[in-house]
Amino acid sequence: MSMGKTALIIGANRSIGLRLVKALQARGWTATGSIRVSSKEDESVKDSIINASKAFGSGPLDLLINNGAVGTQHLKWDEHTSENMMRLFSTNGPVQAIKHFYPGLKRSKFAKVINISSGSASITNNNGMNLGYRVSKTSLNQLTMTIAKEARANGDNIAVVAVYSGHLATRMSGFSFSHDMEEYINGVANLMDTIDISDTGRYINWKGETVPW
Ligand SMILES: NC(=O)c1ccc[n+]([C@@H]2O[C@H](COP(=O)([O-])OP(=O)(O)OC[C@H]3O[C@@H](n4cnc5c(N)ncnc54)[C@H](OP(=O)(O)O)[C@@H]3O)[C@@H](O)[C@H]2O)c1
């Protein structure tokens, strides 16, 4: 019996991540969501990525969605500490997750790495505030483009794309004003079927439209 296309969504205990798992399952994907044990220290978290990638086994991974992230409660630029900046960078830049799941992605005929970005990543659309989060998400976009270019240069059939899922009422956004949750999650889930290799390195929204860097 076919397992269907396989997907792993990192950071899926609630909100956008959990909804994406459900939306993909409804579309026939064999979708798994990861959750973390909140008491774990950084080293244990790194180990847990390695252990999870080993536990995933030797099958192909068709889709990796890097959704897990932390925000800052609308701090002014001079309220950021270096510890705060480093935490945002290390959590919101999923290099290790991509690295350890890359062998599984390479075993897919065509795989996708989707980095859940943000409208806040855009330098063009910057309206101030939230420096640390903005910088971490702009850096995620740079990470997306860089890995996309290297994957292509290596002949890997893997599209790496940054996707802005809309402004949605979640814990991170303080359950503030929102786009329509169902419409936007469905938009992102639909993209998982339509993104192809020509999309690699793009920064797009839930409708597949280009967002200005
Ligand atoms: N909501 C919006 O309006 C909005 C707008 C633009 C972009 N986004 C992006 O959408 C994604 C999901 O955010 P959300 O709004 O659903 O926020 P959320 O409700 O705060 O959920 C964040 C998720 O990330 C996980 N996470 C946090 N730190 C992690 C770590 N070190 N390792 C693994 N997972 C970790 C959380 O798990 P724990 O419970 O274990 O912390 C949780 O599952 C994020 O990338 C965010 O930047 C959201």
The ligand as a Gaussian input file, in Angstrom:
#p B3LYP/6-31G(d) Opt

LIG

0 1
 N        0.872000      34.311000      13.387000
 C        1.249000      35.181000      12.477000
 O        0.584000      36.170000      12.205000
 C        2.526000      34.943000      11.712000
 C        2.892000      35.914000      10.765000
 C        4.029000      35.702000      10.027000
 C        4.781000      34.556000      10.217000
 N        4.429000      33.644000      11.149000
 C        5.268000      32.469000      11.306000
 O        4.464000      31.312000      11.377000
 C        5.142000      30.299000      12.139000
 C        4.226000      29.731000      13.191000
 O        3.917000      30.763000      14.127000
 P        2.561000      30.821000      14.928000
 O        1.929000      32.127000      14.615000
 O        1.786000      29.566000      14.718000
 O        3.146000      30.942000      16.410000
 P        2.971000      30.115000      17.746000
 O        1.565000      29.840000      18.052000
 O        3.763000      30.860000      18.759000
 O        3.694000      28.722000      17.399000
 C        5.076000      28.649000      17.283000
 C        5.475000      27.211000      17.133000
 O        6.911000      27.155000      17.070000
 C        7.364000      26.190000      18.015000
 N        8.707000      26.484000      18.468000
 C        9.140000      27.548000      19.165000
 N       10.449000      27.420000      19.439000
 C       10.849000      26.243000      18.891000
 C       12.095000      25.543000      18.837000
 N       13.199000      26.026000      19.413000
 N       12.144000      24.370000      18.201000
 C       11.021000      23.846000      17.630000
 N        9.815000      24.447000      17.643000
 C        9.745000      25.638000      18.278000
 C        6.339000      26.291000      19.137000
 O        6.430000      25.176000      19.960000
 P        6.482000      25.345000      21.595000
 O        5.059000      25.334000      22.056000
 O        7.244000      24.136000      22.031000
 O        7.162000      26.632000      21.902000
 C        5.058000      26.350000      18.320000
 O        4.680000      25.079000      17.868000
 C        6.398000      30.959000      12.696000
 O        7.502000      30.651000      11.862000
 C        6.085000      32.437000      12.601000
 O        7.242000      33.224000      12.524000
 C        3.319000      33.819000      11.916000

